[in-house]
Amino acid sequence: MTAPTPAQATTELKGGFAQVVLAMIASTFGFWAWMSISPLQQTYATEMGLDEGQISLMLATPVLVGALGRIVVGALTDRFGGRRMFAAVLLLSAPAVLLVALAGSIGSFPLLLVAGFYLGVAGTIFAVGVPFSSAWFPPERRGFANGVFGMGMIGTAVSAMLTPRMADSIGYLPTHLVIAGALVVMAALVWFFMKESPVWEPSRDKLIPKVTGALKLRVTWEMSFLYGIVFGGFVAFSTFLPKYLTTIYPEVDVLGAGARTALFAAAAVVARPIGGVLADRFGPKVISLISLGGIVTLAYIVGQQPPEGVVTGAVFILMAGAMGLGMGAVFAWIGPSTPKDKVGAVSGVVAAAGGLGGYFPPLVMGATYHPETNSYWLGLWLLVLVGAFALVVAGMLKDVGRKS
């Protein structure tokens, strides 16, 4: 097949922005479902009598499955396309939300863990959107494309803001019925209105060799490490922040913690496409360095436990912004550094690494909590140290250049 000329490619790719926006909206619903346990963690803890370790495990379980599942889903997207995979992930997530509702209704912690495990399917939706969005834009604009798609993380904010309020107003079970129904409706919209990029071609490689091939690339490991910090930190804080705020600052109630978590997520969402655009313009390396430097500095300030109020809110919002810049930069780094037929597989592995980066911190925070001092200082110091190491590693990597 003859490769299309730049003029042909431009013509063929018209409508790409609308498709990426549709993918972003689909991702929003996936993230809402994926994070639906976290905003109600205090309710589960009170009604089921959970301790710190059980709460951390409950919050971390969907993150783990959502992380590991991205490896498979990313490779499957290369083969079956974004339209089919978006619809499949959304439809498979709906029963998981209903199972969470059942577990909460009967007060069963073991069933809630099983439901949380299944709910991780919703978190794999990110690995669908990256190769889908990348195929709609030329290499020099993929940072922008993936940044726009990445705004689907706003589903985290939607969950933090709406889920506890809906549970308070219409009830626990109806809230989950609404979420599950929304997933089904969104799957239908994807099926009827989403289409693949004209330049996309299905990969015929088998799954295991596909993933193995991605793991053989150096860029996979480099970006996985960086993304494990920036996106992992975002997932960890988005998951654990309601618990952190209500524990460290007793004057903050569940709804207040949800509102603050929503602002945190929104800041990262806004910053992500900015990071992608800046990475397209100035190169992803320098934006990644700025991101990591901000994360390290702000994590140190959080560790000092400033009084609840404007300062604390500003610090968390700035930290979310730094993480968002890094997310946009890392995925802008992947496209130009990865063979075209491996973008989905590499993206899936890197996205999985980001999810894994968000799995361990809640467990660490729960294990290192000091009830006598009411402090999570050790867990936050670990973030500072890991972030500082990532800053050094990023500084040693080769940039992919910048747009003139």
C-alpha positions, 0 to 999 in steps of 0.5 A, a space after each residue: 500500500 502506498 503511503 498517503 501524501 501529507 495533503 492526502 493525510 490532512 484530508 483523510 484526518 478531517 473530523 479527528 478532533 470530534 472523534 477524540 472528544 467522543 473518546 474523551 467523553 467515553 473515558 470520563 464515564 469509565 473513570 467515573 465508574 472506576 473511581 466510584 468506591 473511593 468517594 464513599 469510603 467513609 460510608 463503607 468503613 463505618 458500616 462494615 467496621 473497616 480498619 486502615 489496612 482494609 480501607 487501603 486494600 478496598 481503595 487499591 484493588 480496582 486500581 491494580 486490575 485497571 493497571 494490569 488490564 491496560 496491557 492486554 486492552 492496549 494490545 487488543 485495541 491495536 488489533 480490533 480498533 478503538 470503537 469496538 474496545 471502547 464499547 466492550 470496556 463500557 459494557 463490561 464495566 456496568 455489571 461491576 458497578 452493580 456488583 459494588 452496589 450489591 456488596 454495599 447494600 448487604 454490607 459484605 467486605 469480601 464481596 466488595 473486594 471481588 466487586 472492586 477487582 471486577 471494577 478495575 475493568 473500567 480503568 482499562 479504558 485509558 489504554 483504548 483511547 491513546 492509540 485511537 487518538 494517536 491515529 487521528 493526528 500526525 506525529 507532531 500533534 499527538 501530544 495535543 491529541 492525547 492531551 485532549 483525550 486524557 481530559 477524560 480523567 475528569 471522570 475522577 472529579 465527577 465521581 468525587 463530586 457527584 457520587 457522594 451527593 447522589 448517594 445522599 440525595 437519591 440513595 446508595 443503590 439508585 446512585 449505582 444504577 444511574 452509573 451503570 445505566 450511563 455506561 450502557 448509554 455511552 457504549 451505545 453512543 460509541 458504537 453508533 457514532 465513533 469511527 476509526 481513523 482512515 490511516 489506522 490499520 489493524 495489527 495481526 500480531 498475536 497478543 503475547 508476542 505483541 506485548 513482548 515486543 513492546 517490552 523489548 523497547 527501551 522507550 517502554 521502560 523509560 516512559 513506564 517509570 516516569 508515568 508511574 510517578 506522574 499518573 500513579 501519583 494522580 491516581 493515588 491522590 484521587 483515590 486516597 485524598 478523601 480518606 487523607 483529608 477526613 483523617 488529617 483534618 477532622 473538620 472536613 466532612 465527606 462532601 467537603 473532601 469530595 469537593 476538594 478531590 474534584 478540584 484536584 482532579 480537575 486541575 490535573 485534567 486542565 493541565 494534561 492537554 497543556 502539557 501535551 501542547 507544550 511538549 509538542 512545542 518545546 520537547 517532552 523532556 523539559 516539560 517532564 522535568 518541570 513536572 517532576 520538580 513541581 511534584 517533589 517540591 509540593 509533596 514536601 510541603 504537603 508532608 508538613 501538614 499545613 493548616 486546612 484552608 487556602 494554603 493546603 488547597 492551593 498546594 494540592 491543586 498545584 501538585 495536580 497541575 504538575 502531575 497533569 503536565 507530566 502526563 501530557 509530556 510522557 505520552 507526547 514522548 511515546 508517539 515519536 519514539 515508538 514504531 507505529 505498529 507498537 503504539 497501542 502495546 507500548 501505550 498499554 504497558 506505560 498506562 499499566 505502569 501508571 496504574 501500578 504507580 497508583 496502586 501501591 501508595 494507598 497501601 503504603 499510606 495505610 501501613 505507615 499512618 501514625 495514629 499518635 501523631 495523626 500523620 502520613 509523613 513517611 508515605 509522603 517522604 517516600 513520594 519525595 524520594 521517588 520523585 527526586 530519583 525520577 527527576 534525575 532519570 528524566 534528565 539523563 534521557 534523550 529528548 525527541 526534539 521539539 517543533 520549530 
